[in-house]
Amino acid sequence: MIDITQKLKSEIQQFDSCEERIDHLKDKYKGKKAVILLTGPTLNDHDPIKMREFFSKRDDLVIIPVKQAYNVTLETSDFHVMNKWNIDSKNPTKYKNENTIVFWSVAKSFQEDQLNVISTNNHPCDIWIPVINPPYITKEQSIQATCNFEMFWDLGKKYETWWGTSITYSTAIPLALHIGCRDITIVAWDLKLTPESANHFYKDEKQNFKIVPIDVQEELEVIESTKKLYDWIKDLGGSIKVLSKVSPIDKRIKKLKSIEDI
């Protein structure tokens, strides 16, 4: 799939605005399967080299790592979804090649500050999109609280996304849908509920940034919302699967056992 992405990355450079670039990506991967890789602890269950070998042989997959998960997928990444939280903002990602489309999720309440962080520290950024977050909305209006998944389409209609507390709801799933994928597999969507346990595949204490603690109530809302997410995706004619041995999501969502099951 990386050949298509390389071509698209070159094409979107001709557009000055992020809105035009987003428009150009609409349905470009129609019929393909999206694989979103999160930073949960179970990402360590998979051998990175074997994972990349598997992805490189599959031209039906669109690989979308989130933040540090790029360090696992590397050159097989079609997109890289980023935001300012839980990253070392002073050290930009070192990309294996120039074929990955870098997509930043920027909180509207901190928009100027976050765009300054991106530019000042020379973070690669092909597209950025504002996320409507508090104080523009309340926590009760978040995607996982309302289960209004129609808001996912706002990425391509309003060139913004709705706060979902996690980048999974606010950016990764909306991006996968916008580019035409209806079959989505989410790797390491662990939704850990114990603050004292490991919440990432990397060692939190060894990072050069402050870890944002989990909000148990918000995580519980996300878990509950997956019941309606399953139905919503099914009504689109699509499917959602999860590769995580610990994820407490809705039981109807198929749990895969290995990367090869994708």
Residue pairs with C-beta under 8 A, 6 or more apart in sequence:
1 29
1 32
1 58
1 59
1 60
1 61
1 62
1 63
1 78
2 56
2 75
2 76
2 78
2 99
4 28
4 29
4 78
5 62
5 78
5 79
5 99
5 100
5 101
6 99
8 24
8 25
8 28
8 101
9 98
9 99
9 100
9 101
9 126
11 24
12 20
12 21
12 24
12 25
12 101
12 126
12 127
13 126
15 21
15 24
18 127
18 128
18 129
18 159
19 159
21 126
21 127
22 127
22 129
22 155
22 156
22 159
22 178
23 156
25 101
25 178
25 179
26 156
26 178
26 179
26 180
27 178
27 179
27 180
28 179
28 180
29 62
29 78
29 179
29 180
29 181
30 179
30 180
30 181
31 180
32 60
32 61
32 62
32 180
32 181
33 60
33 61
33 62
33 181
33 183
33 184
33 185
33 262
34 61
34 62
34 64
34 176
34 179
34 181
34 183
34 184
34 185
35 55
35 61
35 62
35 63
35 64
35 184
35 185
35 187
35 262
36 64
36 65
36 66
36 168
36 172
36 173
36 176
36 184
36 185
36 186
36 187
37 43
37 63
37 64
37 65
37 66
37 69
37 72
37 73
37 186
37 187
37 188
38 66
38 69
38 168
38 172
38 186
38 187
38 188
38 189
38 190
39 66
39 67
39 68
39 69
39 86
39 188
39 200
39 201
39 202
40 188
40 189
40 190
40 191
40 192
40 199
40 200
40 201
40 244
41 188
41 190
41 192
41 198
41 199
41 200
41 201
41 246
42 187
42 188
42 190
42 201
42 243
42 244
42 245
42 246
42 247
43 69
43 72
43 187
43 188
43 201
44 201
45 245
46 72
46 187
46 258
46 259
48 72
48 73
48 74
50 259
51 72
51 73
51 259
52 72
52 73
52 74
52 75
52 76
54 259
54 260
55 61
55 63
55 73
55 76
56 76
58 262
61 262
62 78
62 79
62 176
62 179
62 181
63 73
63 76
63 77
63 78
63 79
64 77
64 78
64 79
64 80
64 81
64 172
64 175
64 176
65 72
65 73
65 77
65 79
65 80
65 81
66 81
66 82
66 167
66 168
66 172
67 81
67 82
67 83
67 86
67 87
67 167
68 87
68 200
68 201
68 202
69 187
69 188
69 201
70 77
70 80
70 93
70 95
70 100
72 201
74 96
75 96
75 97
75 99
77 100
78 100
78 101
79 100
79 101
79 102
79 103
79 175
80 93
80 95
80 100
80 101
80 102
80 103
81 103
81 105
81 167
81 171
81 172
81 175
82 93
82 102
82 103
82 104
82 105
82 123
82 125
83 104
83 105
83 106
83 107
83 114
83 131
83 167
83 171
84 106
84 107
84 110
84 114
84 117
85 212
86 200
86 207
86 209
86 211
86 212
87 209
88 207
88 208
88 209
89 117
89 121
89 123
89 209
90 121
90 208
91 121
91 208
92 121
92 122
92 123
92 124
93 102
93 123
93 124
95 102
95 124
101 126
101 127
102 123
102 124
102 125
102 126
102 127
103 126
103 127
103 128
103 129
103 171
103 175
104 114
104 118
104 123
104 125
104 127
104 128
104 129
105 128
105 129
105 131
105 161
105 167
105 170
105 171
106 114
106 115
106 128
106 129
106 130
106 131
107 114
107 130
107 131
107 133
107 163
108 130
108 131
108 132
108 133
108 136
108 160
109 133
109 134
109 135
109 136
111 130
115 128
117 123
118 125
118 128
129 155
129 159
129 160
129 161
129 171
130 159
130 160
130 161
131 160
131 161
131 162
131 163
131 170
131 171
132 160
132 161
132 162
132 163
133 163
134 163
137 162
137 163
139 145
139 218
140 146
141 163
142 162
142 163
142 164
142 165
142 169
142 218
142 221
143 149
143 151
143 152
143 162
143 163
143 164
143 169
143 170
143 225
144 164
144 165
144 169
144 218
144 221
144 222
144 224
144 225
145 221
145 225
147 225
147 228
147 229
147 232
148 162
149 228
149 229
149 232
151 161
151 162
152 161
152 173
152 174
152 177
153 174
153 177
153 178
154 160
154 161
154 162
154 174
155 161
155 171
155 174
155 175
155 177
155 178
156 178
161 170
161 171
161 174
162 170
163 170
164 170
164 222
165 215
165 218
165 221
165 222
166 222
168 186
168 189
169 222
172 186
173 184
176 184
177 184
177 236
181 238
182 233
182 236
182 237
182 238
182 239
183 238
183 239
183 241
184 233
184 238
184 239
184 240
184 241
185 240
185 241
185 242
185 243
185 256
185 262
186 240
186 241
186 242
186 243
186 244
187 242
187 243
187 244
187 259
188 201
188 243
188 244
189 242
189 244
189 247
189 249
190 199
190 244
190 246
190 247
191 219
191 222
191 223
191 247
191 248
191 249
192 198
192 199
192 214
192 219
192 246
193 214
193 216
193 219
193 220
193 248
195 213
195 214
195 216
198 204
199 211
199 214
200 211
204 211
223 248
223 249
223 250
226 249
226 250
226 253
227 250
227 252
229 240
229 250
229 253
230 240
230 250
230 252
230 253
233 239
233 240
239 254
240 253
241 253
241 254
241 255
241 256
241 262
242 249
242 253
242 254
242 255
242 256
243 255
243 256
243 257
243 258
243 259
243 261
243 262
244 255
245 255
245 257
247 255
256 262
